[in-house]
Amino acid sequence: MSKYIYSSNENGLNNFENNFYNKKKINEHPQKPYFDYLSSILTTEKSFFEIGFGFGRIFNFVKNNVKEYVGIEPDVERFKSSQKLLKYNIDKSERFQFFNYFSNDYIKHYPDKKFDIVCISHVIQHVSTQTALNIIKDAFKLLNDNGTLIISTTCAPRELFTYEKLNISDTVNNFNYYCLKNETNKGLPVHMFTKESLLVYLQNFEIKYYEQYQFIKPDKLEWFSNNFYTSKNEITNIGQSQFVVCKKKN
């Protein structure tokens, strides 16, 4: 499985968020529907596994409301940058574990470990199509028989393969080659999923819930369009996300 390479850093993300939150140009909580759903299913009796914990955004949200949290982050730089967060929480509770693993590495080390909830938040759009499929297959193996898989990712009216630094639509073969070679000159690879293209990855699951949510406030699309020299349609596409809740098929 290829490595995950991120060209953004925590400070850059924070500056971006602070700038636009202060200008009130994005929704008050861009992932509110997603977090609302998480809140509805979390209990202190359930175990939680996250694939790609990044800077701990999901962890900080769920940590007080789960029996156990295990997070993996394959990207070495992101894992290193999270050490302060990890050490603080590990010292506070044995309920939390963090690993610099790929999902298949964790399964090799803990083949019998299963979880009530497995979460993959905005990971699969930044890896090759085969790697995304492998991650979801691993999630299937990590779930209890009655467990819940929650995946959030990009959402667009048509499927696109593009890059953080280039406003182009590439072929799937070129996109996959870029991902597998761990190149960074085009910035982060971004697979823009449609609802239909996402559900293709979930054929072993029964879909329980689905929702799309908007990142940018509709009345601020023109401001973003003017400042980023692109059409309002492109900004709308980039600003949308989706999440799907699944269970194993009986």
C-alpha positions in Angstrom: 0.0 0.0 0.0 1.4 3.4 -0.9 2.3 6.0 1.7 0.1 9.0 2.4 1.8 12.3 1.5 0.3 15.6 2.7 1.6 18.9 1.5 -0.4 21.0 4.0 0.5 21.5 7.6 -1.4 22.2 10.8 -0.5 25.9 10.9 -1.6 26.3 7.3 -4.9 24.6 7.9 -5.5 26.7 11.1 -4.7 30.0 9.3 -7.1 29.0 6.5 -9.9 28.2 8.9 -9.4 31.3 11.1 -9.4 33.6 8.0 -12.7 32.3 6.7 -14.4 31.7 10.0 -13.7 35.3 11.0 -15.1 36.5 7.6 -18.1 34.4 8.1 -17.9 33.0 4.6 -18.1 29.3 5.5 -20.8 27.6 7.5 -20.5 27.9 11.3 -19.5 24.3 11.5 -18.8 22.9 8.0 -19.2 19.3 9.1 -22.1 19.8 11.5 -24.3 17.1 9.9 -21.4 14.6 10.2 -20.7 15.4 13.8 -24.4 15.4 14.7 -24.6 11.9 13.4 -21.5 10.8 15.3 -23.1 12.2 18.5 -26.2 10.2 17.9 -24.4 6.8 17.9 -21.6 7.3 20.4 -21.8 5.7 23.8 -19.3 4.8 26.5 -20.1 1.1 25.8 -18.7 1.3 22.2 -15.2 0.9 20.8 -14.0 3.3 18.1 -11.4 2.9 15.4 -10.2 5.7 13.1 -8.2 5.3 9.9 -6.2 8.4 9.3 -6.5 10.4 12.5 -4.5 13.4 11.2 -4.3 16.1 13.8 -6.9 14.5 16.1 -10.0 16.4 15.1 -12.3 13.3 15.3 -10.5 12.0 18.3 -11.0 15.2 20.3 -14.7 15.0 19.4 -15.3 11.4 20.4 -12.8 10.7 23.2 -15.1 11.4 26.2 -17.9 9.3 24.7 -16.4 6.0 23.8 -15.2 2.9 25.7 -12.0 2.7 23.7 -10.4 4.7 20.9 -7.7 3.4 18.5 -6.3 5.6 15.8 -3.9 4.9 13.0 -2.0 7.5 11.0 0.2 6.2 8.2 1.7 9.5 7.3 5.0 9.8 9.2 5.0 13.6 9.3 1.5 13.9 10.5 2.1 11.3 13.1 5.2 13.1 14.4 3.3 16.4 14.5 0.6 14.9 16.7 3.0 13.5 19.4 2.2 16.2 21.9 -1.5 15.4 21.6 -0.9 11.7 21.7 1.4 11.7 24.8 -1.0 14.0 26.7 -4.0 11.7 26.1 -2.1 8.4 26.5 -0.9 9.6 29.9 -4.4 10.5 30.9 -6.1 7.2 29.9 -5.3 3.7 28.8 -8.5 3.8 26.7 -6.6 5.6 23.9 -4.1 4.1 21.5 -2.3 5.6 18.5 -0.2 3.9 15.9 1.9 5.0 12.9 0.4 2.1 10.9 -1.5 1.4 7.7 -4.8 -0.3 8.2 -3.4 -3.7 7.0 -0.4 -3.3 9.4 -2.8 -3.0 12.3 -4.7 -6.1 11.2 -1.5 -8.1 11.0 -0.5 -7.1 14.6 -4.0 -7.5 16.0 -5.8 -10.0 13.8 -8.6 -10.7 16.3 -9.4 -7.1 17.3 -12.8 -5.8 16.3 -14.6 -2.5 16.8 -18.2 -1.2 17.1 -17.5 1.9 15.0 -14.9 2.4 12.3 -14.4 5.9 10.9 -12.6 7.0 7.7 -12.8 10.8 7.5 -11.6 12.5 4.3 -8.8 10.0 3.6 -9.9 8.0 0.5 -9.9 11.0 -1.8 -6.2 11.5 -1.3 -5.0 8.0 -2.3 -5.1 5.8 -5.4 -8.4 4.1 -6.3 -7.0 0.7 -5.4 -5.6 1.9 -2.0 -9.0 3.4 -1.2 -10.6 0.1 -2.0 -8.0 -1.7 0.2 -8.7 0.7 3.1 -12.4 0.0 2.9 -11.8 -3.8 2.8 -9.7 -3.4 5.9 -12.5 -1.5 7.6 -14.8 -4.4 6.9 -12.3 -6.8 8.6 -12.1 -4.5 11.6 -15.8 -4.2 12.2 -17.9 -6.3 14.6 -20.7 -8.2 12.9 -23.1 -5.5 14.0 -20.6 -2.7 13.8 -21.0 0.6 11.9 -18.7 2.1 9.2 -18.7 5.8 8.6 -17.0 7.3 5.6 -16.8 11.0 4.7 -15.2 12.3 1.6 -15.6 14.8 -1.3 -18.8 15.1 -3.3 -19.2 16.5 -6.8 -21.8 16.3 -9.6 -19.3 14.3 -11.7 -16.3 12.3 -10.8 -13.0 14.1 -11.1 -9.4 13.3 -10.5 -7.5 16.5 -9.7 -4.8 18.0 -7.5 -4.4 20.6 -4.8 -2.1 22.9 -6.9 -3.5 22.4 -10.4 -7.1 23.2 -11.5 -7.2 20.3 -14.0 -9.2 17.1 -14.5 -6.8 14.2 -15.0 -7.3 10.6 -16.1 -7.7 8.0 -13.4 -4.5 6.2 -14.6 -2.4 9.4 -14.3 -4.0 10.1 -10.9 -3.2 6.6 -9.6 0.4 6.8 -10.9 0.9 10.1 -9.2 -0.4 8.7 -5.9 1.6 5.5 -6.0 4.8 7.4 -6.9 4.3 9.6 -3.8 4.9 12.7 -5.9 4.2 16.2 -4.4 4.8 18.7 -7.3 1.1 18.9 -8.0 0.1 19.1 -4.3 -2.3 16.7 -2.7 -4.2 14.4 -5.1 -7.9 14.9 -4.8 -10.5 12.4 -6.1 -13.8 14.1 -6.3 -16.4 11.4 -5.8 -20.0 11.4 -6.9 -22.5 9.6 -4.7 -22.6 6.7 -7.2 -18.8 6.4 -7.5 -18.5 6.2 -3.7 -21.1 3.5 -3.4 -19.2 1.3 -5.8 -16.6 0.9 -3.1 -19.3 -0.3 -0.6 -20.8 -3.3 -2.3 -20.1 -5.5 0.8 -22.1 -3.1 3.0 -25.7 -2.3 3.6 -26.2 1.5 3.4 -28.0 2.8 6.5 -27.8 6.5 6.1 -26.5 9.0 3.6 -26.1 12.8 3.6 -24.4 15.6 1.7 -23.3 18.9 3.4 -22.1 22.2 2.1 -18.9 23.8 3.3 -19.3 27.3 1.8 -22.3 29.5 2.5 -24.2 29.8 -0.8 -24.4 33.6 -0.6 -20.6 33.8 -0.3 -19.8 31.7 -3.5 -19.3 34.9 -5.6 -16.7 36.2 -3.1 -14.8 32.9 -3.3 -15.1 32.8 -7.1 -13.7 36.3 -7.4 -10.8 35.7 -5.0 -9.8 32.3 -6.4 -10.3 33.3 -10.1 -12.7 30.4 -10.8 -16.3 29.8 -11.5 -19.0 29.5 -8.8 -19.8 26.0 -10.0 -16.2 24.9 -9.4 -16.2 26.4 -5.9 -19.5 24.7 -5.2 -18.2 21.3 -6.2 -15.1 21.7 -4.1 -17.1 22.9 -1.2 -19.3 19.9 -1.0 -18.8 16.8 1.1 -20.7 13.6 1.7 -20.8 10.9 4.3 -22.3 7.4 4.3 -23.1 5.1 7.2 -22.9 1.3 6.5 -23.2 -2.0 8.1 -22.0 -5.4 7.0 -24.5 -7.3 4.8 -26.1 -10.3 6.5 
